[in-house]
Amino acid sequence: MSKAVFCDLLQIFKSSVSAVSPENLIKNSVNYNSATKKLTIVNESYNLQNKNVYLIGAGKAVQNMAIEVENILNSKIKNGIVSIPVGSLTTKSLDKNKTLYLEGAKNNLPDENSMNTTKKIKELVLKLTADDFLLVLLSGGGSALLSLPKEPITLEEKTTLIKNLANSGVDITELNTVRKWVSDIKGGQLAMYAQPAQVVTLILSDVVGDPIDMIASGPTVQNKDNPIEAINIIKKFNLYDETPTSVKTVLGENKLLQTFPTDKVRNIIIGSNKLSIKAAATKAKLLNYYPVELSNVVTGNVSDLVKEYVKLVKTLCEFRNRNTDVTNLKDKLGTLEISGLQLNFADIGEEVKAIRNKDLCIILGGETTVKVNGTGLGGRNQQLALEFSKAISNLRNEFKDHDIYFLSAGTDGIDGPTDAAGAIGYTNMISDCKVANIDVNTYINNNDSYNFYKTFKNGELHIVIGHTNTNVMDIHLIIIKKQI
């Protein structure tokens, strides 16, 4: 294995995270002229001359977003409440006197703290008038941090349902569809409670494809889903029979609070996985790799995705070994079941030459799922890196003169209920495990990828960078390097 390549992978990943720094995104999106009292957000302006400004937010990235908003609007903010993850509160937040920063949602699950914070947020917005301007900040993790079950559902009932769905392999869209209908704040209800105030929401997307109604379960976006869809999702994963009566009752009521105030609400995405991938490509190029951006909307079960990633690597290695031409390369890549795959390179020219001759860095982004069968500790990124390493070890003779390295990590710095963002794998990792007398299959089958990486090589392949205070899903990097 090459420690130099591991270092490169880590640098590329960190660059992808830095690109979606919440404070930089706010600086690039928000401007306030204190003389004219004009607030400009992206390309739209708002007159705050006779307005009181209130600030609320929820998510892994909103702490730094809110701090920067406070720096920009300063004394114009009358009051604010921001819900942030446990363990992420910084001294910068404590210095502020207009906005209250409250922690909750340990392990990204709703808890009493996040629920109590949400109650405070609801109480605040219910008091707003036509003379008020509400600025809402949302990012990944917002669903758990902005949590208030719809009565008579209890927090425990809601948490158990969401946890059971997540462990069954539900994707984020399905999960948020259910969340919206069992919540008293999601699915546009926050915006409706805030009426008649003007509401503008700034969003850092953590959902594939950036659908604003799904990010943090869309608390300021009109809910156009039918509760029957939520019921069908619960049934799809065979959880309906064990679902509490309170949940079934709420989903059966099929009613909204009021007409959604479309003309008074604006939702704006200011950051997403696309920005991270672009930054990763730029860094990879600086490190003398040829970057290939393939998709920013990768989804699916980890085990299924591993098979497609192995096919991807095998196809590229065949091309680099002159065993196939450009037409066959594009045809084979076109058969891969990787969502959003982009094959934009030309049939001739410098790009194809580079793919054939230079060390490659394949860059993808998105969010996968894991069907949990074991009782171990881990997350989708560590599981993906481990299963990919096992899969390529069985085919290493087909890669001929190439070393393959793989990184999968979450831009929030947290993979599942662990302190790791993800992990790195490589071609000969499984054979190295055999030498170290480590049974990889035991860890894979028990969904215990965290403890595998903690044990193997004393944790050298673990990516541990702590809370990044941002979140735009995951980054996958595949380096294909000619052996020296």
C-alpha positions in Angstrom: 0.0 0.0 0.0 1.1 3.6 -0.6 0.9 6.1 2.2 1.5 8.8 -0.3 -1.7 7.9 -2.2 -3.6 7.7 1.1 -2.4 11.3 1.8 -3.6 12.4 -1.6 -7.0 10.9 -1.1 -7.4 12.7 2.2 -6.3 16.0 0.7 -8.8 15.6 -2.1 -11.6 14.8 0.3 -10.8 17.7 2.6 -10.8 20.0 -0.4 -14.3 18.8 -1.2 -15.4 19.6 2.3 -13.8 23.1 2.4 -15.7 24.0 -0.8 -19.0 23.9 1.0 -17.8 25.7 4.1 -21.0 27.3 5.5 -19.5 30.6 6.2 -18.2 31.0 2.7 -21.5 30.0 1.2 -23.3 32.6 3.3 -20.7 35.3 2.4 -21.2 34.5 -1.3 -25.0 34.6 -1.0 -26.0 37.2 1.5 -25.3 41.0 1.5 -26.8 43.7 3.7 -26.6 47.4 3.1 -27.1 49.1 6.5 -27.6 52.5 5.0 -30.4 51.5 2.7 -31.6 48.7 4.9 -31.6 46.5 1.8 -30.9 42.7 2.2 -29.8 40.9 -1.0 -29.9 37.1 -1.1 -28.4 35.7 -4.2 -30.2 37.7 -6.9 -33.2 38.9 -4.9 -33.5 42.0 -2.7 -35.7 42.7 0.4 -36.4 46.0 2.1 -35.9 45.6 5.8 -36.6 49.3 6.6 -39.5 48.6 8.8 -39.0 44.9 9.4 -37.9 42.9 12.5 -35.5 40.1 11.5 -35.7 36.7 13.2 -33.3 33.9 12.6 -33.9 30.2 13.0 -32.1 27.1 11.7 -31.5 23.4 12.1 -28.8 21.1 10.8 -25.1 20.1 10.9 -24.0 23.1 9.0 -26.3 25.9 10.3 -24.1 26.9 13.3 -21.5 28.5 11.1 -24.1 29.7 8.6 -25.9 31.4 11.5 -22.7 33.0 12.9 -21.9 34.5 9.5 -25.5 35.7 9.1 -25.2 37.4 12.5 -21.9 39.0 11.3 -23.6 40.4 8.2 -26.9 41.5 9.7 -25.5 42.4 13.2 -28.0 44.4 15.3 -30.8 44.0 12.7 -31.5 40.5 14.1 -34.1 40.8 16.9 -34.0 37.1 18.1 -33.0 33.7 16.9 -32.9 30.0 17.8 -30.7 27.4 16.1 -30.7 23.7 16.6 -27.3 22.0 16.2 -25.9 18.5 16.8 -24.7 17.3 20.2 -21.0 18.1 20.6 -20.7 20.8 17.9 -21.2 24.0 19.9 -18.3 26.4 19.5 -17.1 29.4 21.5 -18.0 31.6 18.5 -21.7 30.6 19.1 -21.5 31.3 22.8 -20.2 34.8 22.1 -23.5 35.8 20.3 -26.2 37.4 22.3 -29.1 37.5 19.8 -29.3 33.9 18.7 -29.6 30.9 21.0 -27.6 27.8 19.9 -29.0 24.6 21.3 -27.6 21.1 20.9 -29.6 17.9 20.4 -30.2 14.8 18.2 -27.4 12.6 19.4 -26.3 10.1 16.7 -28.5 12.0 14.3 -31.7 10.8 15.9 -34.5 13.0 17.4 -34.3 13.3 21.2 -35.8 15.3 24.0 -33.3 18.1 23.5 -34.0 18.6 19.8 -37.8 18.3 20.4 -37.7 21.0 23.1 -35.7 23.2 20.8 -38.2 22.7 18.1 -41.0 23.7 20.5 -39.1 26.9 21.2 -38.8 27.6 17.5 -42.5 26.9 16.9 -43.4 29.3 19.8 -41.2 32.0 18.2 -42.6 31.8 14.7 -46.2 31.7 15.9 -45.7 35.2 17.3 -44.5 36.7 14.0 -46.5 39.4 12.2 -46.6 41.1 8.8 -43.9 43.4 10.0 -41.4 40.5 10.5 -38.9 38.9 8.3 -37.9 35.2 9.1 -34.6 33.9 7.8 -34.4 30.1 8.0 -31.2 28.1 7.7 -31.3 24.4 6.8 -28.8 21.7 6.2 -28.3 17.9 6.5 -29.3 16.7 9.9 -32.2 19.2 10.0 -34.8 16.4 10.1 -33.6 15.1 13.4 -32.8 18.5 14.8 -36.1 20.0 13.9 -38.3 17.3 15.4 -41.8 17.7 16.8 -44.1 14.6 16.5 -47.6 15.4 15.5 -50.0 14.6 18.4 -50.8 12.0 19.7 -47.5 10.4 18.4 -44.8 10.3 21.1 -41.1 11.0 20.4 -40.2 7.4 21.2 -42.8 6.1 18.7 -41.6 8.4 16.0 -37.9 7.7 16.7 -38.5 4.0 16.7 -40.3 4.1 13.4 -37.6 6.2 11.7 -34.8 4.0 13.1 -36.6 0.8 11.9 -37.0 2.3 8.4 -33.4 3.4 8.2 -32.2 0.0 9.3 -34.4 -1.6 6.6 -32.5 0.2 3.8 -35.0 3.0 3.1 -33.6 5.8 1.0 -33.6 9.4 2.1 -36.5 10.4 -0.1 -38.7 7.6 1.3 -37.6 8.4 4.9 -38.4 12.1 4.6 -41.8 11.3 3.0 -42.7 9.5 6.2 -41.1 12.1 8.4 -43.1 14.9 6.9 -46.5 13.3 7.7 -45.7 12.3 11.3 -44.2 15.8 12.1 -45.9 19.0 13.4 -43.2 21.2 11.8 -42.0 19.5 8.5 -43.6 19.5 5.1 -44.2 23.2 5.0 -45.8 23.5 8.4 -43.1 25.8 9.8 -43.7 28.4 7.0 -47.5 28.2 7.7 -47.0 28.8 11.4 -44.8 31.9 10.6 -47.6 33.6 8.6 -48.1 36.5 7.9 -44.3 37.1 8.0 -42.0 37.0 4.9 -40.0 33.7 5.0 -36.7 33.1 3.2 -34.9 29.8 3.6 -31.2 29.2 2.7 -30.4 25.6 2.1 -27.3 23.5 2.1 -28.5 20.4 0.3 -27.7 16.9 1.6 -30.2 15.1 -0.7 -29.5 13.5 -4.1 -30.8 15.8 -6.8 -31.4 18.7 -4.4 -35.2 18.4 -4.1 -36.0 21.3 -1.7 -39.1 19.5 -0.3 -36.9 16.6 1.0 -33.9 18.5 2.5 -34.5 18.5 6.3 -38.0 17.2 5.3 -39.0 20.6 3.8 -40.3 22.6 6.8 -40.8 25.7 4.5 -41.7 23.9 1.3 -45.3 23.0 0.3 -46.0 19.3 1.0 -47.5 17.8 -2.2 -47.1 14.2 -1.0 -50.1 12.1 0.0 -50.1 10.5 3.4 -51.0 7.2 1.6 -47.4 7.3 0.2 -46.0 7.3 3.7 -48.2 4.3 4.6 -47.1 2.5 1.5 -43.4 3.1 2.3 -44.0 1.6 5.8 -45.7 -1.4 4.3 -43.0 -1.8 1.7 -40.5 -2.5 4.5 -42.9 -4.8 6.4 -43.2 -2.4 9.3 -46.9 -1.5 9.2 -48.2 -4.2 11.6 -45.8 -3.0 14.3 -46.5 0.7 13.7 -48.2 2.3 16.7 -51.9 3.2 16.5 -51.0 6.9 16.9 -49.0 6.9 13.7 -51.7 5.1 11.8 -54.3 7.6 13.1 -52.3 10.6 12.0 -51.5 9.2 8.5 -55.2 8.3 8.1 -56.4 11.8 8.8 -55.0 13.2 5.5 -55.3 16.9 6.4 -53.1 20.0 6.3 -53.2 23.1 8.6 -54.1 25.6 5.9 -53.3 26.8 2.3 -49.6 27.1 1.8 -48.5 30.8 1.5 -46.6 30.5 -1.8 -46.2 34.2 -2.3 -44.7 34.8 1.1 -42.1 32.0 1.1 -38.8 31.6 -0.8 -36.5 28.6 -0.7 -32.9 29.0 -2.1 -30.2 26.3 -2.4 -26.8 27.9 -1.8 -24.6 24.7 -1.6 -24.6 21.1 -2.7 -22.6 18.0 -3.6 -21.9 19.5 -7.0 -19.6 22.1 -5.5 -17.7 19.5 -3.5 -17.1 17.3 -6.6 -15.8 20.3 -8.6 -13.4 21.2 -5.7 -12.2 17.5 -5.5 -11.5 17.5 -9.2 -9.5 20.7 -8.9 -7.4 19.3 -6.0 -6.9 16.0 -7.8 -5.5 17.8 -10.8 -3.1 19.8 -8.6 -1.8 16.4 -7.3 -1.1 15.2 -10.8 -4.1 12.9 -11.2 -6.5 13.2 -14.2 -9.9 13.8 -12.6 -13.0 12.2 -14.0 -16.3 13.5 -12.6 -18.9 10.8 -13.1 -21.9 11.5 -10.9 -23.2 13.6 -8.1 -26.4 11.6 -7.6 -25.1 8.1 -6.6 -27.7 6.1 -4.7 -28.5 2.5 -3.9 -27.5 -0.3 -1.6 -23.8 -0.5 -0.7 -23.5 -4.2 -1.8 -25.1 -3.5 -5.2 -23.0 -0.4 -5.7 -19.8 -2.3 -5.0 -20.5 -4.5 -8.0 -21.0 -1.6 -10.3 -17.8 0.2 -9.0 -15.8 -3.0 -9.6 -17.2 -3.2 -13.2 -16.2 0.5 -13.6 -12.6 -0.1 -12.5 -12.3 -3.2 -14.6 -13.6 -1.4 -17.7 -11.2 1.5 -17.3 -8.3 -0.8 -16.7 -9.1 -2.8 -19.8 -9.1 0.4 -21.8 -5.8 1.5 -20.3 -4.3 -1.9 -21.1 -5.4 -1.4 -24.8 -7.8 -4.3 -24.6 -10.7 -2.2 -25.7 -11.3 0.9 -27.8 -13.2 4.2 -27.0 -16.5 3.0 -28.5 -16.4 -0.2 -26.4 -15.4 1.8 -23.4 -18.4 4.1 -23.6 -20.7 1.2 -24.4 -19.5 -0.7 -21.3 -19.7 2.3 -19.1 -23.2 3.0 -20.3 -24.3 -0.4 -19.0 -23.3 0.4 -15.5 -26.1 0.8 -13.0 -24.7 3.9 -11.3 -27.3 6.7 -11.1 -26.5 9.9 -12.9 -23.5 8.5 -14.7 -22.0 11.2 -17.0 -20.0 10.1 -20.0 -19.2 13.4 -21.6 -15.6 12.7 -22.8 -14.9 12.9 -26.5 -14.2 9.9 -28.8 -10.8 11.4 -29.7 -8.4 13.9 -28.2 -6.4 14.8 -25.1 -9.1 13.6 -22.7 -9.1 10.0 -23.9 -5.3 10.0 -24.0 -5.3 11.2 -20.4 -7.8 8.5 -19.3 -5.5 5.9 -20.9 -2.2 7.1 -19.8 -2.4 9.2 -16.6 -3.1 8.2 -13.0 -6.9 8.6 -12.7 -9.0 10.0 -9.9 -12.7 9.0 -10.4 -15.0 11.3 -8.4 -18.6 10.5 -7.5 -21.0 11.8 -4.9 -24.3 10.9 -3.4 -25.8 8.9 -0.6 -26.0 5.1 -0.3 -27.9 2.8 2.0 -27.0 -0.3 4.0 -29.4 -3.1 5.0 -28.3 -3.8 8.6 -28.2 -7.5 9.4 -25.7 -7.5 12.2 -25.2 -5.9 15.5 -21.8 -4.2 14.8 -20.8 -0.6 14.7 -20.3 1.3 11.4 -21.8 3.5 8.7 -22.5 3.3 5.0 -19.1 4.8 4.0 -17.0 2.4 6.0 -19.1 -0.5 4.9 -18.7 0.6 1.3 -14.9 0.9 1.5 -14.6 -2.5 3.2 -16.9 -4.4 0.8 -15.3 -2.7 -2.2 -11.8 -3.8 -1.0 -13.0 -7.4 -0.7 -14.6 -7.4 -4.2 -11.5 -6.0 -6.0 -9.1 -8.4 -4.1 -10.8 -11.3 -5.9 -10.1 -9.6 -9.3 -6.7 -8.1 -8.7 -5.1 -10.2 -11.5 -7.5 -8.6 -14.0 -6.3 -5.1 -13.2 -2.8 -5.8 -14.6 -0.2 -3.4 -13.6 -2.6 -1.1 -11.8 -3.1 -0.3 -8.1 -6.6 0.6 -7.0 -7.4 2.9 -4.1 -10.8 3.8 -2.8 -12.2 6.4 -0.4 -15.7 6.8 0.8 -16.5 9.5 3.4 -19.3 11.8 4.6 -18.8 15.5 4.2 -20.3 16.0 7.6 -17.3 14.2 9.2 -19.6 11.6 10.8 -20.4 8.2 9.3 -23.3 6.5 11.1 -23.1 6.5 15.0 -19.2 6.7 14.9 -16.5 9.3 15.2 -15.2 8.5 11.6 -16.2 10.2 8.4 -15.4 7.1 6.4 -12.5 4.9 5.4 -10.0 4.0 2.6 -9.6 0.6 0.9 -7.1 -0.7 -1.6 -6.4 -3.7 -3.9 -4.4 -5.8 -1.6 -6.2 -5.0 1.7 -7.8 -8.4 2.1 -4.5 -10.3 1.6 -2.9 -8.0 4.1 -5.8 -8.9 6.5 -5.0 -12.6 6.1 -1.4 -11.9 7.0 -2.7 -10.1 10.1 -5.1 -13.0 10.9 -8.2 -10.7 10.5 -11.4 -12.3 9.2 -12.9 -9.6 7.0 -16.1 -11.6 6.4 -17.0 -11.6 10.1 -16.8 -7.8 10.2 -18.8 -7.4 6.9 -21.6 -9.8 7.9 -21.9 -8.1 11.3 -22.0 -4.6 9.8 -19.0 -3.9 12.1 -16.9 -1.9 9.6 -15.9 0.7 12.3 -14.2 -1.9 14.5 -12.5 -3.5 11.5 -10.9 -0.2 10.5 -10.1 0.6 14.1 -8.3 -2.7 14.4 -6.6 -3.0 11.0 -3.3 -1.3 10.8 -4.1 0.5 14.0 -6.7 2.7 12.4 -4.5 4.2 9.7 -7.2 3.8 7.0 -9.9 5.5 9.1 -10.9 9.0 8.1 -11.4 10.9 11.4 -11.7 14.6 11.0 -14.5 15.4 13.5 -17.6 17.5 12.9 -17.1 19.6 9.8 -20.2 21.7 10.5 -21.3 21.2 6.9 -23.0 18.3 5.0 -23.6 17.7 1.3 -23.8 13.9 1.4 -20.8 11.6 0.6 -17.8 11.7 -1.6 -16.4 8.6 -3.3 -12.9 8.7 -4.8 -11.4 5.9 -6.9 -7.7 6.2 -7.8 -6.4 4.0 -10.6 -2.6 4.2 -10.6 -0.1 2.6 -12.9 2.3 0.4 -10.9 5.9 1.7 -10.9 
